[in-house]
Amino acid sequence: MDPWWNPAGEDQASDRAHRIGQKRPVTIYRLVAQHTIEEKIVVHHHQKRDLADSLLDGTDMSGKISTDDLIKLMSEG
């Protein structure tokens, strides 16, 4: 299996395997050969996750904007 460029897509696929009527443990293996483009993609995934975690750490983005302000933003344009 080739790694996807979007790590959220892979996470969604593995989450789906865990919840579709599955009653037994699910193990997901990711085999990546050294010195390949796939290895670079996996490193890129880790960097993207680390960046997102550092930006969102300690924040509750849903509480930062009021419902009225959100409606205004969606209706502008």
N, C-alpha and C positions, 0 to 999 in steps of 0.2 A: 504494500500500500504506500503510495506517495503521500507525504505530508501536505496538507493544504496550506496555502499562504495565509489564510485567516485562522488563527488559533481558536477563535470562538466557534467556527464551524466544526472543528474536530471535537471540541468540548461538547457541543450539542449532540453530535453523533454518539459519543460515548455515553452521555446522559440518557439518550434514547434507549440504548442497549440495556441500561440498568432498570428502566421503568416499564417497559412493555410486557406486562404480565410475568416478569421474571421473578422467580421465588428463590433462585439459587444465586450464590455469589458470581459476579462477573469479573473477569480479569482481562485487561486490555494490554497487549504488548505492542510496543513501538520499536521496531528494529531499524536502526539507522547505521549505515556503513560510514566509516571514517573517510574524510577528505572527499566528500561528495556534495552536490548541491542540496541534497536532502539534509545533510548535517548543518549546512548554513541556514536552511529554513528553520530547523529546530532551534538554533541559536537565536535567530530573528524572533521566533515565538517567545522565547524567554525574555528577550529585551523588551518586546511589546508589552508582555504581562507585567514586568517590573516597572516600566514607565507608567502604565495605567494604575498599578497599585500605589505608586508613589504620588501620583496626581490626586487620587481619590482617597488616600489614607486619611481617616478621621473626618471625612466630610459626609454629610447627608444631603446630596444634591436635590432630592425631592422636596426637602424642607426649605430650600433657599429661595424659592420663587412662589408667589401667591397664585391662586387659581385665576384671579382677574388678570394678573400680569401675563400668565401663560396664554390665556384666551386672546389678549391683545397681541402678543407675539405671533400667534397662529393666524390671526385675522389680518395682520399687516402684510402688505406686499402686493 
